[in-house]
Structures are given as C-alpha cells and as structure tokens.
Amino acid sequence: MKPSQSVIPAIRVASYLLSKPYYEKLGFSELWTHQFEPGFPIFAAITRGDMQVFLTEHTGDCAFGSLVHFYVPDVDAVYHEFLEQGLHVMEPPGNDLGPTVRNMLMVDPDGNRLSFITVSS
C-alpha cells in the first residue's frame, strides 16, 4: 500500500513487540516488518487510514522523545476512541494552537509525543 503522504516519519521504540499493542490501540495496523536476522533490531511500517509511520529499534535512525503530528477529521471522536481503548490521554482535545486548530497529545511507552490535530475552516 502506497501512503498518500509524501514523508513518512520514523519513531524510535525500545521494543517493537512491546510497542505494537499500544499503537494497535491507537488504531494503527502493521503493514510490514524487517529484521536482518533473529536478534537484530526490528524496523516496521504501521498505518492508520492513510497515515503511515515507521517504528524502529535501530539506535542510529532517530532518538526517543520525537513529536509527530497526525491530522484527523475529528479529534474529539478520536479522543473518545482512545478512552474506550483504555488509553491515557496526556492532554485532552483543546484549542491551544488557535481557534481553528483542535489538538490532543498522547505519549507512547517510549516517551514519544503523538499529537492528533483537526483543523477547521
């Protein structure tokens, strides 16, 4: 599946196998994984709708603590979806980025920040 986005961010995870269930609760599903051989770091592609990110265990790819923004049609609906999944929402939906931008913040088990955003006209 070719993503509709032109850039695919990479997010550093300590363990893909431990991070995968968290991202599945966020509505992401695995597209593929790559590992040079057993015991080596895993590099994976996950997707939620038309949004795609890479999760990587490779130390040289990127650092923990990244910030990735995901545009969604209705951040309030996504918020309720996450609550139903039993996820902790770091910052519930609000308009701290301006009156036409509604956003919320999630933090994954590795300290990466995931901002979900809806922009109205």
Secondary structure, DSSP 8 states (H G I E B T S, - for coil): ---SSS---EEE-S-HHHHHHHHHHTT-EEEEEE-SSTTS--EEEEEETTEEEEEE--TTT--SS-EEEEE-S-HHHHHHHHHHTT---SEEEE-TT-TTEEEEEEE-TTS-EEEEEEE--
